[in-house]
Amino acid sequence: MLGYLVRRLISAVLVLALVSIAVFALFTYGPRDPAESMCPESHCTAQRLESIRENLGLDRPFFTQYGEYMKGIVAGREINVGTKNPIECDVPCFGRSFKYGVNVWDYLKPRMPATFSVAIGGAVFFLVIGLSFGVFAARRRGTLADRGIVGVSLLINAIPYYLLALIAYLYLVSKFGLFPDSGYVPFTDNPGKWLYALLLPWLCLGLTYSTQYARFSRGSMIEALSDDYVRTARAKGLAQRTVVFRHALRVAIVPIVTIFGLDLATLLAGTIFTEQIFGVQGMGLANLQAINIGDLPIIEATVLIAAFFVVASNVIVDLLYSVLDPRVRLA
Amino acid sequence: MTSLSKTPDFSTASPSSGDEPFLVVDDLTVKFPTADGLVNAVTNLSYAVELGKTLGIVGESGSGKSVSSMAVLGLHDARTSRITGSIRVGGQEVVGLSEGRLQRLRGNEVAMIFQDALAALHPYYKVGGQLAEAYLAHHPKASKRDAHRRAVEMLDRVGIPQPDMRAKDYPHQFSGGMRQRVMIAMSLINDPKLLIADEPTTALDVTVQAQILDLLQDLQREFNSAIIMITHDLGVVAEMADDVMVMYGGRAVEQGPAKEILVRPEMPYTWGLLSSIPDVDADVDARLVPIPGNPPSLLNPPSGCAFHPRCPHVDKVPGNLCSTELPDLLPARSGPDHLKRCHLVDPSAVYQTEVLPEIAPDLVEEN
């Protein structure tokens, strides 16, 4: 178990290292020159461009730059900005925003609670809604209720998420005012308003994602319900409820854990549409704005953080598998 | 054929309590409506099993053996099946019984042992827990500790070494034979009066198979329970059964005392089953004769006798009787307990002159 964990963690770190090299290379050799985007167009001269380049260390070899960047993430570093004194950049240092003139981490960190609130709340919604409808439909396979659930889930699935969220916003917030237009309210400021403001984003995320979970858990559940051990459970004289939830669902839920881990990781990295439409100042919105204005350090950081969430969720899901299924041996 | 000539063990016999046998199945018909039509899984089946006795149900895949037994436990979904006729367990009618009443019956009065114990036990729960769960389902007042103690006791009873340790293992950590013992322990944990064993030894090798059958016989002697042994192995029937019912295409085609059916079979399908048993002790001249053709479609059963497309003796029956008219289940010549469904006028003569020399030449000389 410990050996497996160590090996799994080493490979996770390797994956992250490769991703970071790729991202760093993409930005270094990419079409956009970092120095140019820092250089105000009206005053930009060749000398000024050269001096910015020098200050940023862009004239140094690739791996020297990369090494310094990675060192900054794990140990912090000092950043040279123009002629002034170097600026302290604490762990984890993702560099300094070109546009906002602040350290990237200091810019992103306060935005995380908003994204986490949206993502985790939404995930709870879609998991609960999806599983409930999926299990319900599986138990009534072939009936009108089952076909209705599958049909409606396909219909909702066919609506692009941004359209659904936009319509919800336009009608439920702007027109009828059923939900507040307050954007994100930190939990620590006012838990009630936090909940009220997030309810609609959660519902939208929950509705869209739950369709896929409903169909997936329905299929998984139908398979489990036809398995021999379910027949055994019934033959033992167990109550219907026990058979469905303790015996069938226990097995049906295992494959769902995998896609849930990945979905949650992707959401934690930023819920761009939700944040844009409902005005939540989170990671997704920060990423979007950084792309629009070409703020490379912020984009780099958000991509790396997203990669971290995905890799971490994979490790957690793998470990969880051995807990969920005793037949899986971690060796 | 030595294993077949062995006398069934009658020492377990005891007079049944009450007026009728513990299990009475009367004119049972099970149909499944499907998109392709109505599947006639079981048609007009009648049999009875007394306490302490063993009934062997024999037939090939799709002959309705398992379907009819699952009906005894009320395991067929009312929405996807149509059941008519009567099944009485200890005098209580099972057909049409409410789900709640069925739950009290299942695992308590009637328990079932399934074929593939690895698939039939829950993969994610420890066996001790699974046994305790079966006990608690019918002893709601018992504590978890009592249920666990009872589980360990049952594991010990079926011959699992170090039962208190093994109770903490998962099904996949057991060998095939031990897993089947776990299955048996679970089915017996509530002292059921009727045990339905659905091909309990099919997935096991021969030595383990013998151990499991011995165990079942021991337990039957101890608890005086009735057993239905579903199998396609006539060797198992010869070993275990007091009575035999041979099923084909959802119907009983021959039934009666095991010894009688095995020694004087009167239905060509039973002959076919006997012919297709390999036997290491048999004369080298003895042939292993497979039954030609495929099991009948239950969606569109053959007209007349369901076995007629595969029956080598059709031409001995005058007219097209075999393909036009379903033979009734009638008493055989040897006695009223022996029922058979066949148009042949003198089946025992055909058996003696044509079938027996093929499958057991040594037995012919004795006669």
Interface residues (C-beta under 8 A of the other chain):
Chain A: D227 D228 Y229 R231 T232 A233 R234 A235 K236 G237 L238 A239 Q240 H247 R250 V251 L324 D325 P326 R327
Chain B: L73 L75 E99 Q103 R104 L105 R106 G107 N108 A111 M112 F114 D116 A119 A120 L121 H122 P123 Y124 E133 A134 A137 H138 Y170 H172 M186
